[in-house]
């Protein structure tokens, strides 16, 4: 008989809903759906689902199983880099990621789920910040019911995220991810380059001072203050991370109760004092914005490729002619299909990085191929960038490039509203030219 583990039902008077994360410590972590069965059935649970190394078929199976077990609350994430990620070289097939926008669409179509998505508001270059919010538009348009932020400690960024929803007339609720940040945890996140989390030298210095002077309980006081501040500015709740033990929760509860009477201004003053803030920028990384001239070649390439696309794929005459040509059975023969695919690859790979996905999305991604993103994301970035750098560390995030280009060529609405379907695994390695014309 499976052991049923106890779970708290409230913390400091706030109702508690437990969350079960998906493959955070390792690629082989127990699945949240299986882990949920070890806890009381009546306890509300949120199951995380990360698209790491998964396809839309895997996700649809998960949805079916979740319904069978009565699990309705989901947090749908693209997910950080798999520890065993493969770039497709050697004998390994490329690791692919099901991005959150497509997962939301699929869950909404099935119905019966309360769907959450993530937002990382702790972005400090203009392009990567804009890319995050453009993708949030898509997630909410796709049907997300609530938002949970990435872990972060910048109150200004948290306020901006809440204000964004009000300004854009979104009714979805937002929760903040918070954590009692110890020196050990901060060092661990820096050492392992935990994606999307900002730990500044100033923060490390303060935590080290507290550690040396035996003031480590300030860790829990800061967390309590952040929870109260988020409540004051309108957040619906928090996602409490790394506070699983009963004694840790008791300390946090005592501080929440002790300072619950403070108003927003008083909480912020104490927060500022504890973090030893002078300018307010100590919790933010230094930013050097890119020159617009650095995007000039992208603008020229966009205009060139957009002209070709309009001529070859948007003309009614060419559509009809292409449909007639590619409907011939000749193209179903192995040799003809191979030669066509090779011709398409050669014409596009060295210009945009084509990988023969079979469902070309260049017109929706400003002719910056989503296959050049290590995770293959088409609808926007993951949360793991740092000052426009990809989580993988070897390139600039293509979604930051897109955001800057969209401003230059007046195509922001495309990145904001165009929901790009996932590529069916069965059409990968086929000609997108043929697929395009035949479906017309």
C-alpha positions as CSV (number, residue, x, y, z in Angstrom):
1,X,0.0,0.0,0.0
2,X,1.4,3.4,-1.0
3,X,2.2,5.7,1.9
4,X,0.2,9.0,2.0
5,X,2.3,11.9,3.1
6,X,0.9,14.8,5.2
7,X,0.5,18.2,3.7
8,X,-0.2,21.6,5.3
9,X,-3.6,23.1,4.3
10,X,-2.6,26.7,5.2
11,X,0.3,28.9,6.0
12,X,0.0,32.1,8.1
13,X,-3.8,32.0,7.4
14,X,-3.4,31.8,3.7
15,X,-4.8,28.8,1.9
16,X,-2.2,26.4,0.5
17,X,-2.2,24.5,-2.8
18,X,0.8,22.2,-3.2
19,X,2.8,22.2,-6.5
20,X,4.8,19.3,-8.0
21,X,7.7,20.3,-10.2
22,X,8.8,18.5,-13.3
23,X,12.4,17.3,-13.8
24,X,14.1,20.2,-12.0
25,X,16.8,18.3,-10.1
26,X,17.5,15.8,-12.9
27,X,16.1,14.6,-16.2
28,X,14.9,11.4,-14.5
29,X,12.9,12.9,-11.6
30,X,9.6,11.2,-10.8
31,X,6.7,12.5,-12.9
32,X,4.4,15.0,-11.0
33,X,1.4,12.9,-11.9
34,X,2.9,9.9,-10.2
35,X,4.2,11.9,-7.2
36,X,0.7,13.4,-6.7
37,X,-0.6,9.9,-5.8
38,X,1.6,10.0,-2.6
39,X,-0.4,12.9,-1.1
40,X,-4.0,13.1,0.2
41,X,-6.5,13.2,-2.7
42,X,-8.4,16.1,-1.2
43,X,-5.4,18.4,-1.2
44,X,-5.4,20.7,-4.2
45,X,-2.3,20.2,-6.4
46,X,-0.7,22.0,-9.3
47,X,1.1,19.7,-11.7
48,X,4.0,21.2,-13.6
49,X,4.6,20.0,-17.1
50,X,7.8,20.9,-18.9
51,X,8.1,20.4,-22.6
52,X,11.7,19.3,-22.3
53,X,12.4,16.5,-24.8
54,X,8.6,16.1,-25.4
55,X,6.3,16.3,-28.4
56,X,2.6,17.3,-28.6
57,X,1.7,13.6,-28.6
58,X,3.4,13.1,-25.2
59,X,1.4,16.1,-23.9
60,X,-1.9,14.9,-25.1
61,X,-1.3,11.5,-23.3
62,X,-0.4,13.4,-20.1
63,X,-3.7,15.4,-20.4
64,X,-5.7,12.1,-20.7
65,X,-3.9,10.6,-17.7
66,X,-4.4,13.8,-15.6
67,X,-8.1,13.7,-16.3
68,X,-8.2,10.0,-15.3
69,X,-6.6,10.9,-11.9
70,X,-8.9,14.0,-11.4
71,X,-6.0,16.5,-11.7
72,X,-7.2,19.8,-13.2
73,X,-4.6,22.4,-12.1
74,X,-1.6,22.6,-14.5
75,X,1.4,24.9,-14.8
76,X,2.7,24.5,-18.4
77,X,6.3,25.4,-19.0
78,X,8.7,25.1,-22.0
79,X,11.3,24.1,-19.4
80,X,15.0,24.8,-18.9
81,X,17.8,23.0,-20.7
82,X,17.7,19.3,-20.3
83,X,20.9,18.0,-18.6
84,X,21.2,15.5,-21.4
85,X,20.4,17.8,-24.2
86,X,21.6,16.8,-27.7
87,X,22.2,19.3,-30.5
88,X,21.7,16.7,-33.2
89,X,25.3,16.0,-33.9
90,X,26.9,12.6,-33.8
91,X,24.6,9.6,-33.4
92,X,21.9,11.5,-31.4
93,X,18.8,13.0,-32.7
94,X,18.3,16.6,-31.8
95,X,16.5,17.2,-28.5
96,X,13.3,19.1,-29.0
97,X,11.0,21.1,-26.7
98,X,7.3,21.5,-26.7
99,X,6.8,25.1,-26.0
100,X,4.2,26.4,-23.6
101,X,2.0,28.3,-26.0
102,X,1.3,25.1,-27.9
103,X,0.7,23.2,-24.7
104,X,-1.8,25.8,-23.6
105,X,-3.7,25.5,-26.9
106,X,-3.9,21.7,-26.6
107,X,-5.0,21.8,-22.9
108,X,-7.7,24.4,-23.8
109,X,-9.0,22.3,-26.6
110,X,-9.4,19.3,-24.4
111,X,-11.1,21.4,-21.7
112,X,-11.6,20.9,-18.0
113,X,-8.2,22.3,-16.9
114,X,-7.1,25.3,-14.9
115,X,-4.1,26.4,-16.9
116,X,-1.1,28.3,-15.6
117,X,1.9,29.7,-17.5
118,X,5.1,31.4,-16.5
119,X,6.5,34.9,-17.0
120,X,10.0,36.0,-16.3
121,X,9.7,39.8,-15.6
122,X,13.3,40.0,-14.4
123,X,14.7,40.9,-17.8
124,X,16.8,44.1,-18.2
125,X,17.6,44.6,-21.8
126,X,14.8,46.2,-23.7
127,X,14.6,43.5,-26.3
128,X,14.5,40.5,-24.0
129,X,12.0,42.2,-21.7
130,X,9.7,43.0,-24.7
131,X,10.1,39.4,-26.0
132,X,8.9,38.1,-22.6
133,X,5.7,40.2,-22.7
134,X,5.0,39.5,-26.3
135,X,5.0,35.8,-25.6
136,X,2.8,36.4,-22.5
137,X,0.3,38.0,-24.8
138,X,0.3,34.7,-26.8
139,X,-0.1,32.5,-23.7
140,X,-3.1,34.5,-22.5
141,X,-4.6,34.6,-26.0
142,X,-4.2,30.8,-26.2
143,X,-6.3,30.4,-23.0
144,X,-4.1,30.6,-19.9
145,X,-6.0,31.2,-16.7
146,X,-3.2,32.4,-14.4
147,X,0.4,33.3,-14.4
148,X,3.3,32.5,-12.1
149,X,6.5,34.6,-12.3
150,X,10.0,33.3,-12.3
151,X,11.8,33.5,-9.0
152,X,13.2,37.0,-8.5
153,X,13.7,39.7,-5.9
154,X,13.3,42.9,-7.9
155,X,10.1,44.6,-6.6
156,X,10.0,47.0,-9.5
157,X,9.9,44.2,-12.0
158,X,7.1,42.5,-10.0
159,X,5.1,45.7,-9.9
160,X,5.5,46.1,-13.7
161,X,4.2,42.6,-14.3
162,X,1.0,43.3,-12.3
163,X,0.6,46.7,-14.0
164,X,1.0,45.1,-17.4
165,X,-2.1,43.0,-16.8
166,X,-4.2,46.0,-15.7
167,X,-3.0,48.2,-18.6
168,X,-3.8,45.4,-21.2
169,X,-7.2,44.7,-19.6
170,X,-6.3,41.1,-18.8
171,X,-8.3,39.4,-16.0
172,X,-6.0,36.5,-15.3
173,X,-4.5,36.3,-11.9
174,X,-0.8,36.5,-11.2
175,X,1.3,34.9,-8.5
176,X,4.9,35.6,-7.6
177,X,7.5,32.9,-7.1
178,X,9.4,33.6,-3.8
179,X,12.1,31.8,-1.8
180,X,13.9,32.3,1.4
181,X,17.2,33.0,-0.2
182,X,20.2,31.7,1.8
183,X,23.8,32.3,0.9
184,X,24.2,28.6,0.0
185,X,21.2,28.7,-2.3
186,X,22.5,31.9,-4.0
187,X,25.9,30.4,-4.5
188,X,24.4,27.2,-5.9
189,X,22.3,29.1,-8.4
190,X,25.3,31.0,-9.6
191,X,27.6,28.0,-9.8
192,X,25.1,26.0,-11.8
193,X,23.9,29.0,-13.9
194,X,20.3,28.3,-13.0
195,X,18.4,29.7,-15.9
196,X,16.6,33.0,-15.7
197,X,17.5,33.9,-12.0
198,X,19.3,37.1,-11.2
199,X,21.7,37.0,-8.3
200,X,23.8,40.2,-8.2
201,X,27.2,40.7,-6.4
202,X,25.5,43.1,-4.0
203,X,23.0,40.3,-3.0
204,X,25.9,37.9,-2.4
205,X,27.7,40.5,-0.2
206,X,24.6,41.1,2.0
207,X,24.0,37.4,2.4
208,X,27.6,36.7,3.3
209,X,27.6,39.5,5.9
210,X,24.5,38.0,7.5
211,X,26.0,34.5,7.4
212,X,29.1,35.7,9.1
213,X,27.2,37.7,11.8
214,X,24.7,34.9,12.5
215,X,21.7,36.9,11.1
216,X,20.5,34.2,8.7
217,X,16.9,34.5,10.0
218,X,16.8,37.7,7.9
219,X,16.4,35.3,5.0
220,X,12.9,34.4,6.2
221,X,12.0,38.0,7.2
222,X,12.8,39.1,3.6
223,X,10.7,36.3,2.2
224,X,7.8,37.2,4.5
225,X,8.1,40.9,3.5
226,X,8.1,39.9,-0.2
227,X,4.9,37.9,0.3
228,X,3.2,40.8,2.1
229,X,4.4,43.4,-0.5
230,X,3.1,41.2,-3.4
231,X,-0.2,41.0,-1.6
232,X,-0.3,44.8,-1.2
233,X,0.4,45.4,-4.9
234,X,-2.3,43.1,-6.0
235,X,-0.9,39.6,-6.6
236,X,-3.3,36.8,-6.1
237,X,-0.8,34.7,-4.2
238,X,2.7,33.3,-4.3
239,X,4.5,30.2,-5.4
240,X,6.7,29.4,-2.3
241,X,9.9,27.6,-3.3
242,X,12.5,25.8,-1.2
243,X,10.6,26.0,2.0
244,X,9.4,22.5,2.4
245,X,10.3,21.6,6.0
246,X,7.9,22.3,8.9
247,X,10.4,24.3,10.9
248,X,11.2,26.5,7.9
249,X,7.5,27.1,7.3
250,X,7.0,27.9,11.0
251,X,9.7,30.6,11.0
252,X,8.3,32.1,7.8
253,X,4.8,32.0,9.3
254,X,5.9,33.8,12.4
255,X,7.4,36.7,10.4
256,X,4.3,37.0,8.2
257,X,2.2,37.3,11.4
258,X,4.6,39.7,13.0
259,X,4.7,42.1,10.1
260,X,1.2,41.6,8.6
261,X,0.1,45.0,10.1
262,X,2.5,47.0,8.1
263,X,1.3,48.9,5.0
264,X,3.1,48.8,1.6
265,X,5.4,51.7,2.3
266,X,6.5,50.3,5.6
267,X,7.2,46.9,4.2
268,X,9.2,48.4,1.4
269,X,11.2,50.5,3.8
270,X,12.1,47.4,5.8
271,X,12.9,45.5,2.6
272,X,15.2,48.3,1.5
273,X,17.0,48.3,4.9
274,X,17.5,44.5,4.9
275,X,18.9,44.5,1.4
276,X,21.0,47.6,2.1
277,X,19.7,49.3,-1.0
278,X,20.8,52.9,-1.8
279,X,19.9,53.4,-5.5
280,X,17.4,50.6,-5.9
281,X,19.5,49.1,-8.7
282,X,21.5,46.8,-6.5
283,X,19.2,43.9,-7.3
284,X,19.5,44.4,-11.1
285,X,22.4,43.5,-13.4
286,X,24.2,46.2,-15.4
287,X,22.8,46.6,-18.9
288,X,24.5,47.8,-22.1
289,X,21.9,48.2,-24.9
290,X,22.7,47.2,-28.4
291,X,23.0,49.8,-31.1
292,X,20.3,49.9,-33.8
293,X,23.1,49.7,-36.4
294,X,23.8,46.1,-35.2
295,X,20.4,45.1,-36.5
296,X,20.8,46.7,-39.9
297,X,21.8,43.4,-41.6
298,X,18.7,41.7,-40.1
299,X,16.5,44.5,-41.5
300,X,18.0,44.2,-45.0
301,X,17.6,40.4,-44.9
302,X,14.0,40.7,-43.7
303,X,13.0,43.0,-46.5
304,X,14.7,40.8,-49.1
305,X,13.1,37.5,-47.9
306,X,9.7,39.2,-47.3
307,X,9.7,40.2,-51.0
308,X,10.5,36.7,-52.1
309,X,7.9,35.2,-49.8
310,X,5.2,37.6,-51.0
311,X,6.0,36.8,-54.6
312,X,6.3,33.0,-54.3
313,X,3.8,32.1,-51.6
314,X,1.2,34.9,-51.3
315,X,0.3,35.3,-55.0
316,X,-2.9,33.6,-56.0
317,X,-1.5,32.7,-59.4
318,X,1.7,31.1,-57.9
319,X,-0.4,29.3,-55.2
320,X,-2.5,27.7,-57.9
321,X,0.4,26.8,-60.1
322,X,2.3,25.4,-57.1
323,X,-0.7,23.3,-56.0
324,X,-1.0,21.9,-59.5
325,X,2.7,21.0,-59.8
326,X,3.0,19.4,-56.4
327,X,-0.2,17.4,-56.5
328,X,1.5,15.2,-59.1
329,X,2.2,11.7,-57.9
330,X,5.8,12.1,-59.1
331,X,6.7,14.0,-55.9
332,X,5.8,11.0,-53.8
333,X,8.6,8.9,-55.3
334,X,11.6,8.6,-52.9
335,X,14.2,10.1,-55.3
336,X,12.1,13.1,-56.3
337,X,11.2,13.8,-52.6
338,X,14.9,13.6,-51.6
339,X,16.0,15.9,-54.4
340,X,13.3,18.4,-53.6
341,X,14.2,18.4,-49.9
342,X,17.8,18.9,-50.7
343,X,17.1,21.8,-53.0
344,X,15.0,23.5,-50.3
345,X,17.7,22.9,-47.7
346,X,20.5,24.3,-49.8
347,X,18.5,27.4,-50.7
348,X,17.6,28.2,-47.1
349,X,20.0,26.7,-44.7
350,X,22.9,29.1,-45.3
351,X,20.6,32.1,-45.2
352,X,18.3,31.3,-42.3
353,X,19.6,28.1,-40.8
354,X,16.8,25.8,-42.1
355,X,16.7,22.3,-40.7
356,X,13.9,20.9,-42.9
357,X,11.1,21.0,-40.4
358,X,8.5,20.5,-43.1
359,X,6.3,23.4,-41.8
360,X,8.1,26.6,-42.6
361,X,7.2,29.4,-40.2
362,X,9.6,32.1,-41.4
363,X,6.9,34.6,-42.4
364,X,5.6,34.4,-38.8
365,X,9.0,34.7,-37.2
366,X,10.3,37.6,-39.3
367,X,12.5,35.3,-41.3
368,X,14.5,34.3,-38.3
369,X,14.2,30.5,-38.3
370,X,13.0,29.0,-35.0
371,X,15.1,26.0,-35.6
372,X,18.1,28.1,-34.8
373,X,16.9,28.4,-31.3
374,X,18.4,25.4,-29.4
375,X,14.9,24.5,-28.1
376,X,13.3,25.2,-31.4
377,X,10.9,27.8,-30.0
378,X,8.7,29.6,-32.5
379,X,6.3,31.6,-30.4
380,X,8.8,33.4,-28.3
381,X,11.6,33.0,-25.7
382,X,11.9,30.7,-22.7
383,X,12.7,32.4,-19.4
384,X,16.3,31.4,-19.3
385,X,18.0,34.3,-21.2
386,X,20.4,36.7,-19.5
387,X,20.9,40.1,-21.0
388,X,19.9,38.8,-24.5
389,X,22.2,35.8,-24.2
390,X,20.6,32.3,-24.8
391,X,20.5,30.0,-21.8
392,X,22.9,27.7,-23.7
393,X,25.5,30.5,-23.5
394,X,26.9,30.2,-27.1
395,X,24.7,32.7,-28.9
396,X,22.3,35.7,-28.7
397,X,18.7,34.7,-28.1
398,X,16.9,34.8,-31.5
399,X,13.8,36.2,-29.8
400,X,15.7,39.3,-28.7
401,X,16.8,39.7,-32.3
402,X,13.2,39.3,-33.4
403,X,12.0,41.9,-30.9
404,X,14.5,44.5,-32.0
405,X,13.8,43.7,-35.7
406,X,10.0,43.9,-35.2
407,X,10.4,47.5,-33.9
408,X,12.5,48.4,-37.0
409,X,10.0,46.9,-39.5
410,X,6.8,47.7,-37.7
411,X,5.8,44.0,-37.1
412,X,5.3,43.9,-33.4
413,X,1.7,42.7,-33.9
414,X,3.0,39.6,-35.6
415,X,5.1,38.6,-32.6
416,X,2.2,39.5,-30.2
417,X,-0.7,37.8,-31.9
418,X,0.4,35.1,-34.3
419,X,0.0,31.7,-32.6
420,X,2.3,29.4,-34.4
421,X,1.3,25.7,-34.3
422,X,3.7,23.0,-33.2
423,X,5.4,21.0,-36.0
424,X,4.0,17.5,-36.2
425,X,6.8,15.1,-35.8
426,X,5.6,13.0,-38.7
427,X,6.3,15.8,-41.3
428,X,9.8,16.7,-40.2
429,X,12.3,15.9,-42.9
430,X,9.8,16.6,-45.7
431,X,9.6,19.6,-48.0
432,X,7.8,22.6,-46.6
433,X,7.4,23.9,-50.2
434,X,5.4,20.9,-51.2
435,X,3.4,20.9,-47.9
436,X,2.6,24.6,-48.3
437,X,1.3,24.4,-51.9
438,X,-0.6,21.1,-51.5
439,X,-2.6,22.4,-48.5
440,X,-3.7,25.6,-50.4
